[in-house]
Amino acid sequence: MAMTASSGVAQGAGSLPAGQAERSPFIRTTELLASYQPAKPLITLSLGEPQHPVPDFVGPVLARHIADFGRYPLAKGIEPFRRAVANWLTSRFDLPRPVDPESEILVLNGSREGLFFAAISAARYVGPRKGKPAILMPNPFYPAYGAGARAAGCELVYLPTTLANGFLPDLDALDEATLARTVAIFIASPANPQGAVASRDYFTRLKKLADAYGFMILSDECYSEIYTREAPGSALESAGPDFTNVVAFQSLSKRSNLPGMRVGFAAGDRKFLAAFHELRNVAAPQVPVPLQHVAVAAYSDEAHVEENRRLYRIKFDLADQILGSRYGYKRPAGGFCVWLDVSARGGDEAAAVRLYRDAGVRVIPGSYLSRLQPDGFNPGAGYIRLALVSDSESTAEALHRLVENLD
C-alpha cells in the first residue's frame, strides 16, 4: 500500500485480499464463531437492527395506499414525500435557508444504496483530478463507502479515527496532493461505531476544504436522531446558501424503527443531485409509493422519535451503571453503539469468541469494521462493538454477562 506525501493515510484494500475489502463484517463474524456453541441463551448485540416497536401509523397508512403498489415509482420521489422531508430538515436543523423540495431532495431505497451510488455519481460529477481519483473515508467505516468507492474506480483512502483524534478523521493530516485528487469524502456523524459527533466548526472546516479542492462531502447522518443528551447537527448547516459540494443522507431505519422499510433521502447540492438523479433513474432501486406515504407520516411526527430516544436513554443509563469506566467505556454522543477497548483481554477476536462461547453474547470484532493503515495499524483492532438495540432487560443481562466474562 502507498502513503500520501504527508498524511500517512492508507490506500488500498487494507488487511483483506484484493477484491474482498468490502466483505461484510457480519459474515466474517459468523465465520469466526461457526465452530462454537453459546453456553447460555444467545443475546445478539452485533447487528444494529432497531428492535423497538414499529410506529402505530404504519399499518393504516399502508392500507390507505395499497393500490399504489400497482404503479412504477418515480426515481425522484413523490411530491408529498419531498415536501415532508424539506419541512423536517428545515425545522430540525439550523440551515442557512429552507431546503427546496423540488430540486434539493431525492428519495432513497434506504441510505445504504444512496451512499453506494453517490460515490459513483461523485466520480462522474467532479471530473478529472490531479492524479488517480480518490475517495476518503473514516476508518473504521460503513462497508457501503468502500464498495461505492471501488465501483467508482477510485482509490480508497482510509482516515484513521481513534481516541486521540476524537474518533473523527483528522482534517489537519490531509496533505495537498491527496486533497487535489479527492473526488469525495464520506463522513459519518454520529459515527458508526464510536458515536462521535462532528461539531459545526468541524463541518465548516471540511466545507472549506471541499470548496477549495472541488470535491463532494457525502455526510452519513442516519443516526442523527438517536442521542441521549444534545441533538447532533448536520453538514448542511455549514454548507452555505446553496449547499454547494454537500449532500446529507438520512434514513428512517434508526429514527423511526423501520429498518425493513428501506426508505431514506439525500438532500443538498442541487447540481450534484441532478446528476445523481440521472444515474439513479437508470440504475438504482425505486421506492414503492405506499412506503413513501408512510415516510410522510413518519417525518411529520416527532412523538414516536422521542419515545425511541427515551428507550435508548434507559439502556445507556444501564450501560453507565454496569460498565462504569471499564474497557474505556464512555457514553457516546450519538447513535446506539458502544465501542469497548478489550485489547487487555486478548484482543477483539478473542473477546468476541469468549463472549459468544461462554456468555452467549454476540458482538462484532472492531478489526472487522476497519482496514490496515500503511504502518500495519488497524484502528478497530482491540475493540468490540455492541449495538444496544434489544429491550432493556436483555441489554442489562448481556452487559452483566460481558463484565462477568471479561473481568
Disulfide bonds with the S-S distance in Angstrom:
none
